[in-house]
C-alpha cells in the first residue's frame, strides 16, 4: 500500500471523505458502489465494486471459446478494466484500464465498431478492427464483450456480432440472478 499523507476524521455518522484528488485518479464517481475489505493487520481497504468482476471464471471461459471459434482476440470488461482476455494480444488488455473514449462509448450502450482502434491504456499497437457489445443489467451498462482483429488477422463477421450479442445478454442475465 502507498501512503498519501492525507488524514481525515470520521464524522458523527461514521462517514469519511475520500479526497477529490484520489477520487479523480481512481475514477470514483458519486454513487459508485464500493466494496470494503478488512485485513488481518487491522487495515481497511476500499475497492470499486465490479459486478462483472464477480463472473471472472465464466468470463475467462467465454473469451477462450470466442477466441477458439473466431481466431480473434476476445475480451470481457467491466466499466473500467479488462476482466478477461484470450488471444495473442491478451497481454495488452488483461487487467488494464479502458481508454476514456472507449469507456464513454461503451457507457452509451451502443454497439461499437471501429477500425484501427485502441481499447486499453498502454496498448502498443491499434487493432485493425474492433467490435464491442455492452453488457446490460437492468438497463445500465456494466461492461462489454469485445472481439479484436490484429493487422492481417481474421475478419470480424456477422456471426461474430451475433455471438457477442448472445454473450453480452447471457452475462447480463447471470448478473441479475
N, C-alpha and C positions, 0 to 999 in steps of 0.2 A: 504494500500500500504506500501511496505517496502523500506526505503531509502537505497541506495547503497553507498552514499558518493562520487559518481563519477559525475563529472561535465564536460560537453562537450559544445563546441561552435558550432553555426550554421555557415556553410561556405557561400560564396557569392552566391551559387546556392540553398540555403535553405536546405542543407543536414546536417544531424547529424549522427555521427558514433556510432553504438551500440558496446560497448566494447566486445572484444573477449570472456572474461570470461562469460559474460551474454549470448552471442550467444551460447556458448558451453553448458552452463547449461540448456538453453531453447531449445536446438537442432535447432537453427535457422541456415539454410544453405544459401549460396549465391543463389540468385534468388527466395527464398521462398516468396510467397505473404504475405503481412502484411496488417491487417485491422486497420484503425485509428478510435479511438473513442474520442469524446470531452465530458468532463463532465461539469456540470453547474458551478463547482467551478474553472474553468479555467485549469483543468488537461487535458492532452493528454495521451491516453493510446494506446499502440500498442499491437496487438494480432495476432498470426499466423492465417492466413485465412484458414478455413476448408470448402471446398465446401460440403463435406458430412455432416458437422455440420448444414448446412442450410436445410437439409432434416430430422432434428431430429424427427419431428412429424411422418413422413412417416416411418422412421427407427424404431421408437418405436412400431408402429402398426405392422410392418413386423416381428420384433423379437417376439412379442406376438403371432402372427399367427404361426411362426415356432415352438415356444415352445408348443403351443397347439396341433399342428399337430404331432410332433415327441416326445414330452415329454422330450426334451433335453434343456439345457441352450443354448440360442441363443444370438449372439452379432453382432452389426454393428460397425465398426471402421473407423476412417479416418486414415491417415498415422501415426498418433501419439498416439491417445487416443481412448478409447471405447466410442462411442457416444450414443449407446442404448444397453440395455441388458434385457433379460427376463429369468426367471427360478430361481431355488433355489440358484444358485451360483452367481446371478447377482451382489450382493454387492461386490464380489471380482473383478468385471470388470468395472462397470459403472463409467465413468469419470476418469479411471485410465490410466496411460501411458502404451503403449505396451512395452514388453521387447524388447531390441535392436535386439536380434537374431530373434524374430518373425517379427519385423518390416522389417528387411533385407529380410527375406523370402517372406514377402508379397510384397515388392517392386520388387522382382524378377518376379512378375506377373505369378506365377505358383500356381496350387492347392496345398494346404498344408494339409498333412495327417500325424498325429503323435500320438503316444501312450505316456502316462504319460507326458503330456506337460503342460507347463505354458504359459499363454497368456499375462497377465498384471503384472506390478510391484506390489509387495505387496500381490500377490495371495498366500494363505496359503497352499493349497493342490493342487497337479497337477491333471488335468483332465485325466481320464483313456484313453480317445480318443478325438482328436481334428480334425476338418475338416474345412478348410477355403478356400474361393474363392475370388480372388481380384476383386474389383470394378474398372473398367477401364473407363477413359474419354479421348477420342482422343488418345488411345494407352498408356496413362500414368496411373499408379496405383494411385488412390486417396483414397483407403480404402479397407475394406474387410468385408465379411459376414462369420460368424463362427457358427458352431454347436459344442457343447462340452458335453461330457458324463462324469458324475461322476462315481466313483467306484460303481459297482453294478447297475448302471442305464441302460437305454435303449441303444441299439447299434446303430451306425450310418450306415444307409443303402444306397444303390444306389439311392433310391428315394430321400433321404435327399440331396445327392450330386446334383441331378438334380434340386431340389428346390433351393439350394444355387446358382447354376449357373444362374437359371432364375432370382432370386432376385438380384444378382450382375449385371446382364445385365440390368434389369429394373431400378435399382438405377442409373446406369451409363447413361441410356437414359434420366432419369429425370434431371440429372445434365447438360446434353448437351442442354436442352431447354432454 
